[in-house]
Amino acid sequence: MPKVEAYCSEGIGLCGKGNECEQRCYASHGPGSKGSCDYNIKPPLCTCYYDCPTPPKPKVCIGGLGLCSNACSNQCCSNRCAAKFSQGRGYCDNSAGPWLCQCQYPC
């Protein structure tokens, strides 16, 4: 799967003289940022383009909701998890012996 580049932009005022726009952009967003002046408008304005910060991945908690059975398997377990935990989803797991309903949810 190809990597998707995400760029953010921020208006940082008038262009100024020389490479002021580029310098202010670099001072605000560091290496890899690019200041660009739009001279098609009066007065010309500076826009800073930079890599968007990657949001942190949410922490995932795991909880149990008892046993699974033929009457209540994966979909039933997931429904129970969704009802108990905000954004919860569940699955039946028998890797530890008994067939347990395991829930995953953001915490």
N, CA, C and O of each residue as an XYZ file, in Angstrom:
428
protein
N       0.861     -1.177      0.000
C       0.000      0.000      0.000
C       0.906      1.239      0.000
O       1.810      1.331      0.831
N       0.681      2.192     -0.917
C       1.536      3.386     -0.962
C       1.289      4.294      0.231
O       0.178      4.385      0.754
N       2.358      4.961      0.644
C       2.265      5.901      1.760
C       1.569      7.168      1.272
O       1.898      7.681      0.202
N       0.621      7.671      2.036
C      -0.099      8.889      1.690
C       0.517     10.037      2.468
O       0.594      9.998      3.696
N       0.952     11.056      1.747
C       1.525     12.237      2.385
C       0.384     13.193      2.730
O      -0.510     13.418      1.915
N       0.417     13.744      3.915
C      -0.594     14.719      4.328
C       0.109     16.035      4.609
O       1.072     16.091      5.373
N      -0.381     17.081      3.988
C       0.188     18.407      4.195
C      -0.853     19.317      4.811
O      -2.031     19.275      4.456
N      -0.401     20.132      5.731
C      -1.252     21.141      6.346
C      -0.792     22.504      5.854
O       0.320     22.653      5.348
N      -1.650     23.484      6.008
C      -1.277     24.846      5.628
C      -1.780     25.811      6.685
O      -2.759     25.558      7.387
N      -1.066     26.937      6.769
C      -1.424     27.965      7.734
C      -1.075     29.317      7.134
O       0.046     29.524      6.668
N      -2.032     30.238      7.145
C      -1.754     31.606      6.729
C      -0.954     32.291      7.822
O      -1.349     32.295      8.988
N       0.200     32.881      7.427
C       1.042     33.510      8.451
C       1.308     34.980      8.139
O       2.387     35.502      8.416
N       0.307     35.636      7.559
C       0.381     37.082      7.395
C       0.914     37.542      6.059
O       0.912     36.804      5.074
N       1.373     38.787      6.051
C       1.893     39.396      4.831
C       3.223     38.766      4.445
O       3.952     38.249      5.291
N       3.526     38.818      3.152
C       4.755     38.194      2.656
C       6.019     38.845      3.197
O       6.966     38.142      3.551
N       6.056     40.152      3.269
C       7.271     40.829      3.727
C       8.285     40.926      2.603
O       7.955     40.763      1.428
N       9.511     41.193      2.980
C      10.577     41.392      1.995
C      11.449     40.150      1.889
O      11.588     39.390      2.847
N      12.028     39.958      0.728
C      12.961     38.851      0.508
C      12.339     37.514      0.840
O      11.264     37.176      0.344
N      13.019     36.754      1.682
C      12.511     35.423      2.037
C      11.919     35.387      3.451
O      11.990     34.366      4.135
N      11.335     36.511      3.878
C      10.705     36.579      5.209
C       9.641     35.495      5.394
O       9.559     34.863      6.447
N       8.841     35.294      4.368
C       7.764     34.291      4.432
C       8.365     32.920      4.710
O       7.904     32.208      5.602
N       9.387     32.550      3.955
C      10.049     31.254      4.123
C      10.653     31.135      5.526
O      10.553     30.081      6.154
N      11.271     32.199      6.014
C      11.901     32.178      7.333
C      10.873     32.030      8.451
O      11.096     31.277      9.400
N       9.751     32.739      8.348
C       8.711     32.619      9.381
C       8.099     31.233      9.386
O       7.797     30.674     10.440
N       7.920     30.683      8.188
C       7.368     29.331      8.080
C       8.314     28.330      8.744
O       7.882     27.479      9.521
N       9.587     28.439      8.437
C      10.584     27.540      9.010
C      10.631     27.691     10.530
O      10.745     26.698     11.249
N      10.544     28.918     11.014
C      10.581     29.163     12.458
C       9.374     28.538     13.153
O       9.482     28.074     14.288
N       8.230     28.527     12.478
C       7.010     27.967     13.078
C       6.931     26.452     12.978
O       6.485     25.788     13.913
N       7.370     25.892     11.827
C       7.114     24.471     11.571
C       8.366     23.655     11.257
O       8.264     22.454     11.007
N       9.526     24.269     11.265
C      10.782     23.541     11.151
C      11.116     22.989      9.780
O      10.510     23.365      8.776
N      12.102     22.080      9.752
C      12.564     21.512      8.481
C      11.430     20.837      7.716
O      10.543     20.222      8.306
N      11.478     20.963      6.403
C      10.451     20.363      5.556
C       9.292     21.295      5.271
O       8.478     21.016      4.391
N       9.199     22.408      6.006
C       8.113     23.366      5.753
C       8.495     24.256      4.569
O       9.673     24.400      4.242
N       7.492     24.844      3.939
C       7.719     25.685      2.762
C       6.795     26.883      2.828
O       5.574     26.725      2.871
N       7.363     28.081      2.837
C       6.574     29.305      2.805
C       6.342     29.722      1.366
O       7.257     29.660      0.545
N       5.133     30.145      1.056
C       4.792     30.531     -0.306
C       3.956     31.806     -0.284
O       2.987     31.915      0.467
N       4.345     32.771     -1.121
C       3.616     34.034     -1.211
C       2.654     34.010     -2.383
O       3.006     33.560     -3.473
N       1.451     34.489     -2.163
C       0.459     34.625     -3.234
C       0.435     36.080     -3.667
O      -0.145     36.939     -3.003
N       1.084     36.336     -4.808
C       1.175     37.701     -5.325
C      -0.021     38.071     -6.189
O      -0.084     39.183     -6.713
N      -0.980     37.144     -6.347
C      -2.175     37.434     -7.137
C      -3.187     38.244     -6.344
O      -4.162     38.742     -6.907
N      -2.968     38.381     -5.049
C      -3.870     39.174     -4.216
C      -3.085     40.347     -3.640
O      -1.864     40.282     -3.494
N      -3.793     41.404     -3.321
C      -3.165     42.597     -2.745
C      -3.742     42.821     -1.365
O      -4.965     42.897     -1.246
N      -2.959     42.932     -0.326
C      -1.514     42.725     -0.315
C      -1.193     41.239     -0.401
O      -2.028     40.411     -0.036
N       0.019     40.877     -0.883
C       0.393     39.469     -0.987
C       0.478     38.811      0.395
O       1.029     39.377      1.339
N      -0.073     37.621      0.482
C      -0.107     36.899      1.760
C       0.773     35.652      1.715
O       0.929     35.012      0.675
N       1.337     35.331      2.862
C       2.225     34.180      3.015
C       1.434     32.997      3.573
O       0.689     33.132      4.544
N       1.609     31.845      2.946
C       1.019     30.601      3.438
C       2.153     29.626      3.694
O       3.058     29.481      2.872
N       2.102     28.965      4.827
C       3.115     27.983      5.202
C       2.527     26.585      4.995
O       1.443     26.278      5.491
N       3.259     25.741      4.254
C       2.870     24.352      4.028
C       3.844     23.458      4.801
O       5.057     23.660      4.747
N       3.306     22.474      5.517
C       4.147     21.623      6.365
C       3.479     20.264      6.535
O       2.282     20.108      6.295
N       4.274     19.291      6.953
C       3.736     17.953      7.206
C       2.791     18.015      8.395
O       3.134     18.565      9.442
N       1.608     17.454      8.230
C       0.650     17.414      9.335
C       1.158     16.453     10.407
O       1.686     15.390     10.081
N       1.007     16.811     11.673
C       1.414     15.884     12.732
C       0.514     14.654     12.721
O      -0.684     14.750     12.455
N       1.092     13.520     13.008
C       0.331     12.272     13.078
C      -0.319     12.180     14.450
O       0.366     12.241     15.471
N      -1.654     12.032     14.477
C      -2.306     11.922     15.785
C      -1.895     10.620     16.471
O      -1.694      9.605     15.804
N      -1.771     10.643     17.779
C      -1.401      9.414     18.490
C      -2.514      8.376     18.371
O      -3.698      8.713     18.349
N      -2.113      7.117     18.296
C      -3.107      6.048     18.245
C      -3.763      5.933     19.611
O      -3.086      6.000     20.636
N      -5.101      5.756     19.629
C      -5.764      5.642     20.934
C      -5.358      4.346     21.638
O      -5.108      3.321     21.003
N      -5.300      4.426     22.959
C      -4.987      3.244     23.756
C      -6.191      2.307     23.701
O      -7.337      2.746     23.796
N      -5.922      1.029     23.548
C      -6.997      0.032     23.473
C      -6.992     -0.785     24.754
O      -5.971     -1.348     25.149
N      -8.145     -0.839     25.392
C      -8.323     -1.666     26.583
C      -9.040     -2.954     26.193
O      -9.745     -3.012     25.186
N      -8.845     -3.978     27.010
C      -9.484     -5.274     26.775
C     -10.237     -5.662     28.036
O      -9.715     -5.556     29.145
N     -11.449     -6.104     27.853
C     -12.270     -6.562     28.969
C     -13.017     -7.816     28.562
O     -13.177     -8.094     27.374
N     -13.461     -8.554     29.521
C     -14.200     -9.779     29.249
C     -15.657     -9.654     29.641
O     -16.007     -8.944     30.584
N     -16.508    -10.362     28.895
C     -17.940    -10.382     29.221
C     -18.446    -11.815     29.313
O     -19.494    -12.155     28.763
N     -17.698    -12.635     30.006
C     -18.174    -13.996     30.247
C     -17.867    -14.957     29.111
O     -16.956    -14.743     28.310
N     -18.651    -16.013     29.069
C     -18.421    -17.090     28.114
C     -19.206    -16.910     26.827
O     -20.308    -16.362     26.818
N     -18.616    -17.383     25.747
C     -19.338    -17.509     24.483
C     -19.962    -18.902     24.448
O     -19.583    -19.785     25.217
N     -20.924    -19.082     23.544
C     -21.577    -20.382     23.395
C     -22.067    -20.503     21.961
O     -21.924    -19.572     21.170
N     -22.637    -21.634     21.632
C     -23.224    -21.797     20.288
C     -24.353    -20.791     20.086
O     -24.587    -20.332     18.968
N     -25.048    -20.451     21.161
C     -26.155    -19.490     21.069
C     -25.653    -18.050     21.031
O     -26.341    -17.166     20.519
N     -24.459    -17.810     21.571
C     -23.892    -16.459     21.586
C     -22.419    -16.538     21.200
O     -21.538    -16.679     22.047
N     -22.178    -16.440     19.874
C     -20.796    -16.504     19.400
C     -20.321    -15.104     19.006
O     -20.745    -14.129     19.627
N     -19.464    -14.971     18.006
C     -18.792    -13.704     17.705
C     -19.707    -12.485     17.577
O     -19.448    -11.460     18.208
N     -20.769    -12.573     16.775
C     -21.631    -11.401     16.569
C     -22.357    -11.025     17.858
O     -22.476     -9.844     18.184
N     -22.831    -12.009     18.575
C     -23.509    -11.773     19.857
C     -22.531    -11.146     20.852
O     -22.880    -10.194     21.550
N     -21.310    -11.678     20.916
C     -20.280    -11.144     21.809
C     -19.972     -9.688     21.444
O     -19.874     -8.831     22.322
N     -19.823     -9.416     20.154
C     -19.526     -8.052     19.713
C     -20.673     -7.102     20.066
O     -20.433     -5.965     20.473
N     -21.899     -7.558     19.913
C     -23.064     -6.737     20.277
C     -23.071     -6.432     21.774
O     -23.363     -5.308     22.181
N     -22.749     -7.430     22.585
C     -22.693     -7.219     24.035
C     -21.602     -6.206     24.406
O     -21.797     -5.363     25.281
N     -20.456     -6.303     23.731
C     -19.349     -5.371     23.993
C     -19.728     -3.942     23.585
O     -19.423     -2.983     24.293
N     -20.396     -3.816     22.436
C     -20.803     -2.492     21.966
C     -21.803     -1.855     22.927
O     -21.813     -0.637     23.103
N     -22.653     -2.693     23.554
C     -23.639     -2.177     24.509
C     -22.979     -1.761     25.828
O     -23.444     -0.828     26.483
N     -21.913     -2.440     26.216
C     -21.273     -2.160     27.507
C     -20.197     -1.075     27.430
O     -20.070     -0.264     28.347
N     -19.411     -1.056     26.325
C     -18.280     -0.133     26.192
C     -18.470      0.777     24.992
O     -18.866      0.322     23.919
N     -18.191      2.058     25.169
C     -18.269      3.007     24.064
C     -17.289      2.584     22.965
O     -16.102      2.396     23.233
N     -17.769      2.437     21.762
C     -16.992      1.991     20.593
C     -16.391      0.601     20.785
O     -15.370      0.263     20.187
N     -17.040     -0.193     21.629
C     -16.537     -1.541     21.897
C     -16.895     -2.516     20.795
O     -17.920     -2.386     20.126
N     -16.026     -3.491     20.626
C     -16.312     -4.593     19.698
C     -15.734     -5.843     20.328
O     -14.783     -5.771     21.106
N     -16.299     -6.975     19.996
C     -15.891     -8.196     20.671
C     -15.720     -9.371     19.746
O     -16.107     -9.339     18.578
N     -15.126    -10.416     20.305
C     -14.890    -11.657     19.576
C     -14.779    -12.778     20.606
O     -14.478    -12.539     21.775
N     -15.022    -13.973     20.162
C     -14.895    -15.139     21.020
C     -13.496    -15.714     20.865
O     -13.003    -15.875     19.748
N     -12.860    -16.023     21.987
C     -11.472    -16.488     21.989
C     -11.357    -17.713     22.887
O     -11.761    -17.688     24.049
N     -10.798    -18.788     22.328
C     -10.622    -19.999     23.139
C      -9.140    -20.353     23.280
O      -8.812    -21.498     23.588
N      -8.246    -19.396     23.061
C      -6.808    -19.682     23.118
C      -6.334    -20.022     24.531
O      -5.301    -20.673     24.688
N      -7.060    -19.599     25.554
C      -6.659    -19.885     26.939
C      -7.455    -21.041     27.544
O      -7.338    -21.320     28.738
N      -8.250    -21.701     26.739
C      -9.060    -22.813     27.249
C     -10.535    -22.567     27.036
O     -11.072    -22.944     25.994
N     -11.230    -21.929     28.017
C     -12.664    -21.670     27.841
C     -12.916    -20.675     26.705
O     -12.051    -19.864     26.372
N     -14.077    -20.749     26.136
C     -14.473    -19.890     25.012
C     -14.983    -18.575     25.597
O     -16.140    -18.489     26.008
N     -14.131    -17.553     25.639
C     -14.442    -16.299     26.325
C     -14.810    -15.186     25.357
O     -14.265    -15.095     24.256
N     -15.736    -14.347     25.780
C     -16.094    -13.139     25.031
C     -15.112    -12.027     25.436
O     -15.145    -11.543     26.567
N     -14.258    -11.638     24.518
C     -13.256    -10.597     24.753
C     -13.698     -9.299     24.078
O     -14.118     -9.314     22.921
N     -13.607     -8.188     24.787
C     -13.984     -6.883     24.265
C     -12.752     -6.006     24.087
O     -11.836     -6.042     24.908
N     -12.730     -5.230     23.029
C     -11.712     -4.220     22.809
C     -12.434     -2.879     22.681
O     -13.449     -2.768     21.993
N     -11.891     -1.865     23.358
C     -12.525     -0.547     23.331
C     -11.471      0.520     23.628
O     -10.497      0.243     24.328
N     -11.657      1.752     23.098
C     -10.707      2.830     23.401
C     -10.816      3.245     24.862
O     -11.912      3.324     25.418
N      -9.678      3.504     25.470
C      -9.699      3.916     26.876
C      -8.752      5.080     27.117
O      -8.638      5.560     28.245
